[in-house]
Amino acid sequence: GGARCHRRRVDARAAHDLAAAMAIPAPDASQRETSPGPSVLTQVLAGITVSLAMVPESLAFTFVAGVSPIVGLHAAALMGLCTAVLGAQPGVISGAAGATAVVFAPLVASHGPEYLFAAVALAGAIQAVAGALRLGKFIRLVPQPCMIGFVNGLAIVIGSAQINSFAGLADAALYTQVALTALTMALIKLIPNLSFVPKQIPAPLLAIASVGTLVQVTGIATKTVGDVAAVAGSLPAFHIPKVPVTFETWATIFPFAASVAAVGLIETLLTQQLVDDVTERRTSTHKECIAQGAANLVNGFFGAMGGCAMIGQSMINVQAGGRTRVSGLTCAMAIASYVTFGAGFIERVPIAALAGTMLCLVLDIFDWTSFARIRKIPKTDATVLVMVTGVTVVTNLAVAVFAGVVLSALGYAYKSSQRIEARRTSVPIKTDSIEHRTVYEISGPLFFGSVGSFLEQLDPRMEGNDRVVLDFASSKVWDSSALVAIDDVADKFRNCGKVVTLRHLSPDCAALLRKAGDLVEVNLEEDPEYPVAADYDDEELETLTDHAAHGTHVSLEDWERSALQRQYTTPAGFRVLVDKVEDGPAI
C-alpha cells in the first residue's frame, strides 16, 4: 500500500510539473464534478457515424485477407460489441483491421478460411492470457517519438487507402468522385461553425447524409458501397472451426496467431493511449487486452476474421462526442442492422463521402508539427520518429514499434554511459594522521554501457596511497557487468598492493554484491553511521517539508544533507528547504 501511495504522489507531482512546463492549465476540480456528462443522443449519433466509416474499410480488408465480405462485416460487429461491453476505454472502436488482415492473408491462401477462424480463436486466447498476466503495462516503454511515428504512419496508410478509391476512374467519373470528396471535407469543416446546426449532430454524419442525399436526388453517377461488395446477409452463428485437432494444425496456425495477437495488442494499446489523452481519462491496459482477447475468441467461434482497435474509427468516435459504451454498442448494432435489413440503405452511400470523412481524419491526426520538431529534438528521437513512420507504412505496426523501442533503448543506453564519472580526492585516515587514503566518488549509472569509461578513469598504477575507497553515494550498480567491472578494478588495485573498500551502496546494490560473493572478491565496508546510503521515503521528505512550513528547527547531519540533496527536485529547492529547517525556531 505504501509503495502504491508513493507512486501516486510521484506521478501526480510529475504530471503537475509537466503541465506547468507546457503551460497547460489544470482543470478545476469543481468544474469537472459539475460538468454535464455526454448525452445519449450524442453517443448514438457518434456510433452511427463510426459505423458508416467502418463498412467500406471492413469490406476492403476482406479482399486483403481473401475471405467473403460478410466475414469482415461480422468481424466488425462482433469486435465492436465485445470490446464495447468489456473494454476499459469506451472511446476505442474495434473491428476488422487491415493490420491483422495482412498477416492472415497467406494462411487463408494456403489452408482456407477454416484455418483462419482457428487462428483467430488462438490469437484471442493469447491476448486474454497476456491481459491476465498484465503485460499491457509494458506499452509504457514505448517512447513519445514512437507514438508520433505510429500515428503519422497510420495516417499515411489511411490516406493512401482513400486515394485508392479513385483507382480505375477516368474523365467525368474521376472528376465527380473528387468533387464529392472535396464537398464532404468542406462540409465537415464548415458544419461546426454553423450556429443553427445542433451540436449533438456530428459533422461527419451530417456531411455524409448531405452528400448521399445530393447524389440520390440529382441522380449523380458515382461509386457507392454497393459497387464495392454486397452487404446483405445474416447474423453470425456459432461455428466450430473445421480443422483437424493435430500437432500439425497447431504448428500451422500458431505463428499466425502469435503475430496477430502481438500486432493487435500493440495497435490497440497505442490507440487506447491516444484516446486516453484526448478524453483525459486513464484506463486499464490489462482490461483492454482481455477484452480484445475475448472479442477474437468470439470471432473465431462465430466464423469471423477477428481484428483489433482501429485508430481512425476511434478518433472519429471521440471527435463526434463518443465517450461511453453507448457509442460502441450503437456502432456494432448498426453494422449488424446493415447486414440484416439495412443493406439497401448502406449500399447507396457514396464512397466519396466516406473517403472525404477519412481524409479529414487524416488531416486531423497527422502531427504536422513533426517537421519543425525534427530540427529541435535530439537526433536519436528524430531518427526514431522518421523510422517508425516509414516502417509502419512499408511493413506493419508491430515491426515499426519494436524497432523504434530498440533504437530508443540503444540511444538511452549510450547517453547514460557517458554520465559515469570518478572524482578523486585524497583525505587523511584520521584527523591527526599524516597517512592518507584515496576516495573515488563515483557518479552516474554503472552498467554494461558505462563500465568501459569507468575502468578508464581508475588507474591503479598511478595511485600513490595504499588505501582506496570507491564511494557509490551518487551512483548505482545496475547489472552483472558492473559487478565484474568492480571486481576487475579491485584485482588491479590488489596487484599494486592496495586495499579496496566500498562505501555508500544502496540496499539493492549491496544485496547484489552479496549474492555474487564468489564473483566479486572485495571487502564490503558497512557505513559506520548508517548501513547503506538509502534514499529517503516520501514520509521522511514530507516530515522535513512540514518542519519547513511550520518554521521548526531540525538539525541535519552531513550524511542527511547529502542523501536529501541527491533526490530533491532542484539544488535551489534543496537549499531553501535546508535553510528553513535549520534556521527555524528550535523545538
ABEGO torsion letter per residue (X at the ends): XAAAAAAAAAAAAAAAAAAAAAGBBBBBAAAAAABBBBBAAAAAAAAAAAAAAAAAAAAAAAAAAGBBAAAAAAAAAAAAAAAAAABABAABBBBBBAAAAAAAAAAAAAAEAAAAAAAAAAAAAAAAAAAAAGAAAAAAABBAAAAAAAAAAAAAAAAAAAAAAABGBBEAAAAAAAAAAAAAAAAAAAAAABAABBAABBAAAAAAAAAAAAAAAAGBBBBBAAAABBABBBBBBBBBBBBBBBAAAAAAAAAAAAAAAAAAAAAAAAAAAAAAAAAGBBBBAAAAAAAAAAAAAAAAAAGBAEEBBBAAAAAAAAAAGBABAAAAAAAAAAAAAAAAAAAAAAAABBAAAAAAAAAAAAAAABBAAAAAAAAABBAAAAAAAAAAAAAAAABBAAAAAAAAAAAAAAAAAAAAAAABBBBBBBBBABAABABBBBBBBBBEBBBAAAAAAAAAABBAAABABABBBBBAAABBBABAAAAAAAAAAAAAAAAAGBBBBBBGBBAAAAAAAAAAAAABBBBBBBBAABABBBBBBAAAAAAAAAAAAAGBBBBBBAAAAAAAAAABABAAAAAAAAAAAAABBBX
